[in-house]
Amino acid sequence: MFPDLAPVVDDLFLLEPHQISYLPQRAPKHALGAVLRDRHDLVRFLVTRHPAIELFVTEAMAEPEPDGDLAAVADELMWEIADLVVYQRAPEMYDRAVSSDWAARHWPRQSLLRTR
């Protein structure tokens, strides 16, 4: 979906609190745990930015070590949440990939906008 993105682990520092709240549903727990065990600065950032994520972060870090090298696991993690990262890092790429039709024909009739 975003072939030119090339997400990296440091892109996690770009996430907004509401995006961090999506990690339990979106991030592979084993991959996030492996990355966070290696990057304590990210743990502190995520928990400070969105305190409600602390339990999930703790659980992820307790996951068994995944197979493969850390770079491959980090790549898996980042591509799984690439749409969160692209929104922050390259909004123009996000806009090209997501279609929104703001044409006036979809707006409510003016009479509906008048309430008084």
Rosetta blueprint (number, residue, H / E / L):
1 M L
2 F L
3 P L
4 D L
5 L L
6 A L
7 P L
8 V L
9 V H
10 D H
11 D H
12 L H
13 F H
14 L H
15 L L
16 E L
17 P H
18 H H
19 Q H
20 I H
21 S L
22 Y L
23 L H
24 P H
25 Q H
26 R H
27 A L
28 P L
29 K H
30 H H
31 A H
32 L H
33 G H
34 A H
35 V H
36 L H
37 R H
38 D H
39 R L
40 H H
41 D H
42 L H
43 V H
44 R H
45 F H
46 L H
47 V H
48 T H
49 R H
50 H L
51 P H
52 A H
53 I H
54 E H
55 L H
56 F H
57 V H
58 T H
59 E H
60 A H
61 M H
62 A L
63 E L
64 P L
65 E L
66 P L
67 D L
68 G L
69 D L
70 L H
71 A H
72 A H
73 V H
74 A H
75 D H
76 E H
77 L H
78 M H
79 W H
80 E H
81 I L
82 A H
83 D H
84 L H
85 V H
86 V H
87 Y H
88 Q H
89 R H
90 A L
91 P H
92 E H
93 M H
94 Y H
95 D H
96 R H
97 A H
98 V L
99 S L
100 S L
101 D L
102 W L
103 A L
104 A H
105 R H
106 H H
107 W L
108 P L
109 R L
110 Q H
111 S H
112 L H
113 L H
114 R L
115 T L
116 R L
